[in-house]
Amino acid sequence: MRKVLSFLTALMMLLSLSACAGFAAPGGKENDGGGNTLVYGSGDYTRINPAMDEHGEINILIFNGLTAHNGENEVIPCLAKSWEFDKESSSYTFHLEENVKWHDGEAFTADDVKFTIESIMNPENGSENAPNYEDVEEITVADDYTITFRLAAPNAAFLDYMTMAVLPEHLLSGEDMQESDFFRSPVGTGPYRLESWDTGQAITLVKNEEYFGGEPGIDKIIFRIVPDDNAKALQMEAGELDLALLTPKDAKSFRNRDGYTCYEMKTSDYRGILFNFQNPYWTENRDIIPAVCYAVDRQAIIDAVLLGQGLKAYGPLQRNIYNNEEVRHYDYNPQKAKEVLEACGCTMGGDGFYERNGETVGFVISVGAGDQVRIDIAQAAAQQLGEVGIKCTVDIPAKVDWGSQMAYLIGWGSPFDADDHTYKVFGTDKAANYSGYSNELVDRYLTEARRTDDPKVRKEAYHKFQTALANDPAYAFICYIDADYVAASRIQGINPDTVMGHHGVGIFWNVTEWKMTE
């Protein structure tokens, strides 16, 4: 149950991109800050808990990890100034920055790192990030600024996973890692600290003048809560926001307007139909899933919903160096979809939908409220499925009933190591495998790929993983989406070339270098 709650919390964090010039200066005196304040259009937060959840754009502002990612999504030092790897013992030893302070003035030490990773690894805490550290066998603190992780087996993505936000032991020891009040008043080591949180309205951060990485150039960042995509565009138009991730249709209206800059940024973020194998429907009808995959006209969805901005999806690693272009793509083929259905024993009914064992073939796609792009994708896919004889409807519940839903318009994807968002998403019983998917070959190849740092061996394993996944689909992959950020032109320092992650997260990676001009 904790895993489901963690997932639903993460889904509520729907946040966050070639430039185009942009109406009289947005933001400025009309927004909440003015001057050297940036107002960001954000999804809502029920908590700020990076150890248990993913994708919160705000995390990187408040917290730091031992490592970080640069603009090329490469691993670089952060709280750890250096490290070494002992291959014989499969151990990483990190040497930490000294004189780093938590926002409350307490000293950051290696004990905080140990506490954080052990909290994530503890199954009682229900963290969806736990699979990232399941190879950790022992954590040893040599002194305040030296810590060693001994792994039971190699994990090629381990340095990527040490970007995980470190939490303060002195404030969380003995606390409930899901329910603690700390996650409503978080204290980190990052470039910004929490000043106030007006529930459902705004989260205000002020710069950490003593930040070990250098004092940020923007004094205050306000996360204004705007959960609805359409409302976000209206507030950007009204000059109430300085920066927002908009839908392609809304972003288009800001092109070539004075005072705005548009960032159409690539992402590793894909969308697809997740089949909930915990629902009895798919126990009986798993063999029709290829028909669903063939029935989706991906390019039509990209053109209509994303205005041509995006990429047809056939797997989870298309923007990764280990992508396998030769796997089965399930290209749009309505005739093939019908052939699959009929081979499964389905017969066309008088209402234009196939029937099986006296029941209409079809299912419901659930979509979280507020994400207009996902809603539009789901509705377009449902219409296309109907055209081949699969009765499909879209449900937009106020709260997702994960255990009983039939399917979900899912989004996942990572611009980092290929292990990220594959091992824990498709591996049997892993913490982010919300579909209940299980495939012995998928498990084997994902494990083989993380156990070696040899690029040739990893490539072969990931190619086999993608083939196994395509032959037994967990999702009907639809498209990779671009992230359309619209910003007040007075914001300087945004890197337009960085590949963004899930929900477009990542734009703040170099926020300490940003400035606001008058």
C-alpha positions in Angstrom: 0.0 0.0 0.0 2.9 2.4 0.8 4.2 1.8 -2.7 0.9 2.8 -4.2 0.7 5.9 -2.1 4.2 6.8 -3.1 3.3 6.4 -6.7 0.2 8.5 -6.5 2.1 11.2 -4.6 4.7 11.2 -7.4 2.0 11.5 -10.0 0.7 14.7 -8.4 4.1 16.2 -9.0 3.4 16.9 -12.6 5.9 19.7 -13.2 8.1 20.4 -15.6 11.7 22.9 -23.6 15.7 25.8 -30.4 14.5 29.0 -28.9 11.9 31.5 -30.1 11.5 35.1 -29.1 8.7 36.1 -27.1 4.1 40.3 -25.2 5.1 42.9 -22.9 7.4 41.7 -20.3 5.8 38.8 -18.4 6.3 38.5 -14.7 7.9 41.6 -13.4 5.8 43.9 -11.2 2.6 42.0 -11.8 3.8 38.7 -10.4 4.3 37.6 -6.8 7.9 38.6 -6.6 9.2 41.2 -9.0 12.8 42.3 -9.0 15.2 39.4 -8.5 12.4 36.8 -7.9 11.4 34.0 -10.3 7.8 32.7 -10.2 7.6 29.1 -11.6 4.3 27.5 -12.6 4.3 24.2 -10.7 2.1 21.2 -10.1 1.0 20.7 -6.5 3.0 18.9 -3.8 1.6 17.0 -0.9 5.2 16.6 0.4 8.8 17.1 -0.6 10.3 13.7 -0.1 13.0 12.8 -2.6 13.9 9.6 -0.8 10.5 8.0 -1.3 9.3 9.8 -4.4 10.6 10.8 -7.8 10.3 13.7 -10.2 9.9 16.7 -7.9 11.4 19.6 -9.8 11.8 21.3 -6.4 14.1 18.6 -5.0 17.3 19.8 -6.7 16.8 23.3 -5.3 16.6 22.2 -1.7 18.8 19.1 -1.6 22.1 17.8 -2.9 23.4 14.3 -3.6 26.9 13.0 -3.4 27.0 13.3 -7.2 25.1 15.4 -9.7 24.5 15.6 -13.4 25.8 18.3 -15.7 24.2 19.7 -18.9 25.2 16.5 -20.8 23.6 14.3 -18.1 27.1 13.1 -17.1 27.9 12.3 -13.4 30.0 15.0 -11.7 31.0 15.6 -8.0 28.6 17.4 -5.6 28.6 16.7 -1.9 31.3 14.1 -2.7 34.4 15.9 -4.0 36.0 12.7 -5.2 35.6 8.9 -5.0 37.4 5.7 -6.0 36.1 2.2 -6.9 37.8 -1.0 -5.7 36.9 -3.6 -8.3 38.0 -6.6 -6.2 35.6 -5.8 -3.3 33.1 -4.0 -5.5 33.3 -1.0 -3.2 32.9 2.8 -3.7 34.6 5.1 -1.3 33.5 8.7 -1.3 35.4 11.7 0.1 32.9 14.4 1.1 33.0 18.2 1.0 33.9 19.6 4.4 32.2 22.6 6.1 28.9 22.0 4.3 25.9 23.1 6.5 22.3 22.1 6.6 19.9 25.0 6.2 19.4 24.9 10.0 23.1 25.4 10.6 24.0 21.9 11.6 27.0 20.2 10.0 26.6 17.8 7.1 28.5 14.5 7.6 28.8 11.0 6.2 26.3 9.8 8.9 23.6 11.7 7.0 24.5 9.8 3.8 24.4 6.4 5.5 21.0 7.3 7.2 19.5 8.3 3.8 20.5 5.3 1.8 19.6 2.9 4.6 16.2 4.6 4.9 15.5 4.0 1.2 16.7 0.4 1.4 14.4 -0.4 4.3 11.4 -2.2 2.9 9.2 -0.9 5.7 9.6 2.6 4.2 8.1 1.6 0.8 10.5 3.7 -1.3 10.1 3.3 -5.1 13.8 4.1 -5.3 14.8 1.0 -3.3 15.8 -1.1 -6.3 18.5 1.4 -7.1 20.4 0.3 -4.0 19.4 -3.3 -3.6 23.1 -4.4 -4.3 24.4 -2.4 -1.3 25.6 -5.0 1.2 27.5 -2.8 3.7 27.9 1.0 4.4 30.9 2.0 6.4 31.6 5.5 7.8 35.3 5.9 8.4 35.0 9.4 9.6 32.8 12.5 9.2 33.9 12.9 5.5 34.6 9.4 4.3 32.0 6.7 3.5 32.3 3.4 1.7 29.5 1.4 0.0 30.3 -2.3 -0.5 28.1 -3.9 -3.1 27.2 -7.6 -3.3 27.5 -7.3 -7.1 28.5 -4.6 -9.5 26.0 -1.9 -10.4 27.1 0.1 -13.4 24.6 2.9 -12.5 25.6 3.3 -8.9 27.3 6.7 -9.4 24.1 7.9 -11.1 22.0 6.8 -8.2 24.2 8.6 -5.8 22.7 11.8 -7.1 19.9 10.9 -4.6 19.2 13.8 -2.3 20.8 13.4 1.1 18.6 13.9 4.1 19.5 15.2 7.6 19.7 12.4 10.2 19.4 14.8 13.1 15.9 15.8 11.9 14.6 12.5 10.7 16.1 9.8 12.9 13.1 7.8 14.4 10.6 9.6 12.1 8.1 7.9 9.8 9.8 8.3 6.3 6.4 8.5 4.6 4.5 10.7 7.1 7.0 12.9 8.9 6.2 16.6 9.2 9.7 17.1 8.0 8.5 16.6 4.4 6.3 19.7 4.8 9.2 21.8 6.1 12.3 20.2 4.5 15.8 21.2 5.4 18.6 20.5 2.9 22.0 21.6 1.9 21.0 22.9 -1.5 21.2 26.3 -3.1 17.7 27.3 -1.9 16.0 26.9 1.5 12.3 26.8 2.3 10.9 30.1 3.5 7.1 29.3 3.4 4.5 26.9 2.2 1.0 28.1 1.5 -0.9 24.9 0.9 -2.3 24.7 -2.6 -1.1 28.2 -3.4 2.7 28.6 -3.4 6.0 27.3 -2.0 8.6 30.0 -1.5 12.3 29.4 -1.5 15.1 31.9 -0.8 18.7 31.5 -1.7 21.2 29.9 0.6 23.8 32.6 0.9 26.2 30.1 2.4 25.8 27.4 -0.3 29.0 25.5 -0.6 28.7 25.5 -4.4 28.5 29.3 -4.6 25.7 31.9 -3.9 22.9 31.7 -6.4 22.2 34.7 -8.7 18.4 34.7 -8.1 17.3 35.8 -4.6 13.9 34.0 -4.4 12.1 31.3 -6.4 8.3 30.9 -5.9 6.7 27.6 -6.9 3.2 28.9 -7.7 0.8 25.9 -7.6 -1.1 25.7 -10.9 -2.1 22.0 -11.3 -4.1 22.6 -14.5 -2.2 22.9 -17.7 -4.7 25.3 -19.3 -4.7 27.6 -16.2 -0.9 27.7 -16.4 -0.9 29.1 -19.9 -3.5 31.8 -18.8 -1.3 32.8 -15.9 1.8 33.0 -18.1 -0.2 35.2 -20.5 -1.3 37.4 -17.6 2.3 38.0 -16.5 1.8 36.1 -13.2 4.5 33.5 -14.0 8.1 33.8 -15.2 8.6 30.2 -16.2 6.3 27.3 -17.0 6.2 24.0 -18.8 3.3 24.3 -21.2 1.5 22.1 -23.6 2.7 22.3 -27.2 -0.6 24.1 -28.2 -0.3 26.7 -25.5 3.5 27.2 -26.0 2.9 27.9 -29.7 0.9 31.1 -28.8 4.1 32.6 -27.1 6.4 32.3 -30.1 7.7 35.5 -31.6 6.2 37.6 -28.8 8.2 40.3 -27.2 9.3 39.5 -23.6 9.1 35.7 -23.9 11.6 33.0 -24.8 10.4 29.5 -25.7 12.6 26.4 -25.2 11.6 23.3 -27.1 13.7 20.8 -25.3 14.2 17.1 -26.0 13.3 14.6 -23.3 13.7 10.9 -22.6 10.1 11.0 -21.4 7.7 8.6 -23.1 4.0 8.0 -23.0 2.1 4.7 -23.4 -0.8 2.6 -22.3 0.2 0.6 -19.2 -1.7 -2.6 -18.8 -2.5 -3.4 -15.2 -1.7 -7.1 -15.0 -3.1 -7.2 -11.5 -6.5 -6.7 -13.0 -8.2 -10.0 -14.0 -9.1 -8.7 -17.4 -5.5 -9.0 -18.6 -5.1 -12.6 -17.2 -7.8 -13.6 -19.7 -7.0 -11.2 -22.5 -3.2 -10.7 -22.4 -3.0 -12.2 -25.9 -4.8 -9.2 -27.5 -2.2 -6.7 -26.3 -0.3 -6.8 -29.7 -3.6 -5.8 -31.4 -3.7 -2.8 -29.1 -0.2 -1.9 -30.1 -0.9 -2.2 -33.8 -4.1 -0.1 -33.5 -2.4 3.1 -32.3 -1.5 5.6 -35.0 1.4 7.2 -33.2 2.3 9.8 -35.8 -1.3 11.0 -36.0 -1.2 11.5 -32.2 2.1 13.4 -32.4 0.8 15.6 -35.2 -2.6 16.4 -33.5 -1.7 16.5 -29.8 2.0 17.5 -29.9 1.9 19.6 -33.0 4.6 17.4 -34.5 6.9 17.8 -31.5 7.9 14.3 -30.5 9.0 10.9 -31.5 7.1 7.7 -32.2 7.8 5.3 -29.4 8.5 1.6 -29.5 10.5 1.1 -26.4 11.9 2.7 -23.2 15.5 3.4 -24.3 15.1 5.3 -27.6 17.1 8.3 -26.3 19.8 6.1 -24.7 23.1 4.9 -26.2 21.9 1.3 -25.7 18.7 1.6 -27.8 17.9 -1.3 -30.1 16.3 0.0 -33.3 15.8 -3.5 -34.6 13.1 -4.6 -32.1 9.5 -5.1 -33.1 7.9 -1.7 -33.5 4.2 -2.5 -33.8 3.9 0.2 -36.5 0.4 1.4 -37.1 -1.4 -1.4 -38.9 -5.2 -1.6 -38.3 -5.6 -4.7 -40.5 -2.9 -6.5 -38.5 -4.7 -5.5 -35.3 -7.8 -7.2 -36.6 -5.9 -10.3 -37.6 -4.5 -10.6 -34.1 -7.9 -10.3 -32.6 -9.4 -12.9 -34.8 -6.5 -15.2 -34.3 -7.3 -15.0 -30.6 -10.9 -16.1 -31.3 -12.6 -12.7 -31.2 -15.6 -12.2 -33.5 -17.0 -9.0 -34.8 -20.3 -8.0 -33.1 -23.2 -6.2 -34.6 -22.2 -3.0 -32.8 -18.9 -2.8 -34.6 -16.8 -4.1 -31.6 -15.2 -7.5 -31.3 -16.6 -10.0 -28.8 -14.9 -12.8 -26.9 -16.7 -15.4 -24.8 -19.9 -13.4 -25.0 -18.1 -10.2 -23.7 -17.2 -7.0 -25.7 -13.5 -6.7 -26.2 -12.4 -3.4 -24.6 -11.0 -1.7 -21.6 -10.8 1.7 -19.8 -7.7 3.9 -19.8 -7.3 6.0 -16.6 -5.6 9.3 -16.8 -4.6 11.7 -13.9 -6.5 14.9 -13.9 -4.8 18.1 -14.9 -2.4 16.8 -17.5 -4.0 17.9 -20.7 -1.5 16.3 -23.0 -2.0 12.9 -21.4 -5.7 13.3 -21.5 -5.6 14.2 -25.2 -3.2 11.3 -26.0 -5.5 8.8 -24.2 -8.6 10.1 -26.0 -7.0 9.9 -29.4 -5.7 6.4 -28.7 -9.2 5.3 -27.5 -10.7 6.6 -30.7 -8.2 4.7 -32.8 -8.8 1.5 -30.9 -12.5 1.9 -31.5 -11.8 2.1 -35.2 -10.4 -1.5 -35.2 -13.2 -2.9 -33.0 -11.7 -2.5 -29.5 -14.1 -0.6 -27.3 -12.0 1.7 -25.2 -13.0 4.6 -23.0 -11.1 7.2 -21.0 -11.6 7.8 -17.3 -10.2 10.9 -15.5 -10.7 10.1 -11.8 -10.0 12.7 -9.1 -7.9 10.0 -7.4 -6.5 7.0 -9.2 -7.6 3.6 -7.9 -4.4 1.9 -8.8 -5.3 -1.6 -7.6 -8.4 -2.0 -9.7 -7.9 0.1 -12.8 -7.5 -1.7 -16.1 -4.9 0.5 -17.8 -3.2 3.9 -17.3 -1.7 6.5 -19.6 1.7 6.1 -18.2 4.8 8.3 -18.4 8.4 7.2 -17.7 11.9 7.8 -19.0 15.3 8.8 -17.9 18.2 10.6 -19.7 20.8 8.9 -17.4 22.2 5.4 -17.3 20.0 2.8 -19.1 19.4 1.0 -15.8 17.4 4.0 -14.6 13.7 3.5 -15.2 14.1 0.0 -16.6 15.3 -2.2 -13.8 12.8 -0.9 -11.2 10.0 -0.3 -13.7 10.0 -3.7 -15.6 11.7 -6.0 -13.2 9.5 -8.5 -11.4 8.2 -7.1 -8.1 10.4 -4.0 -8.2 9.2 -0.9 -6.4 8.2 1.1 -9.5 6.7 -1.8 -11.4 3.1 -0.6 -11.0 1.7 -2.8 -13.7 2.6 -6.1 -12.0 4.5 -7.1 -15.2 6.7 -10.1 -15.0 8.9 -11.7 -17.6 11.8 -14.0 -16.8 13.9 -13.0 -19.8 13.4 -9.3 -19.0 14.6 -9.9 -15.5 17.6 -11.8 -16.7 18.8 -9.3 -19.2 18.3 -6.3 -17.0 20.3 -7.9 -14.2 23.1 -8.8 -16.7 23.2 -5.2 -17.9 23.7 -3.7 -14.5 26.3 -6.2 -13.4 29.0 -5.0 -15.8 30.6 -1.8 -17.0 31.7 -3.3 -20.3 29.8 -1.3 -22.9 29.8 -4.2 -25.4 28.3 -6.6 -22.8 25.8 -4.0 -21.7 24.7 -3.3 -25.2 24.1 -6.9 -25.9 22.1 -7.4 -22.7 20.0 -4.2 -23.3 19.3 -5.3 -26.9 18.0 -8.6 -25.6 16.0 -6.9 -22.9 14.3 -4.7 -25.5 13.5 -7.7 -27.7 12.0 -9.6 -24.8 9.9 -6.6 -23.8 8.7 -6.1 -27.4 7.7 -9.7 -27.7 5.7 -9.5 -24.4 4.6 -5.9 -24.1 4.2 -4.3 -20.7 2.9 -1.1 -22.4 1.6 0.0 -25.7 4.3 2.6 -26.3 3.0 5.7 -28.0 5.4 8.7 -28.2 8.3 10.6 -26.6 7.3 14.1 -25.9 9.3 17.4 -26.1 9.2 19.7 -23.1 7.9 23.2 -24.1 9.1 25.7 -21.5 8.1 29.3 -21.8 10.1 31.8 -19.9 10.3 35.6 -19.3 13.2 36.7 -21.5 14.7 38.4 -18.5 15.7 35.0 -17.2 19.3 34.3 -18.3 21.2 31.0 -18.0 18.7 28.3 -19.0 20.5 25.6 -21.0 18.3 24.7 -24.0 20.3 21.7 -25.1 20.0 19.5 -22.0 17.8 16.4 -22.5 15.1 16.5 -19.8 13.8 13.6 -17.8 10.3 12.4 -16.8 7.8 15.2 -16.6 10.4 17.5 -18.2 12.3 17.5 -14.9 15.9 18.8 -15.1 15.7 22.4 -16.2 17.0 23.7 -12.8 20.2 21.7 -13.0 22.3 24.9 -13.3 20.0 27.2 -11.4 22.8 28.8 -9.4 24.1 30.3 -12.6 20.8 31.9 -13.6 20.2 35.6 -13.4 17.2 37.9 -13.7 17.8 41.1 -15.8 15.7 44.2 -15.5 
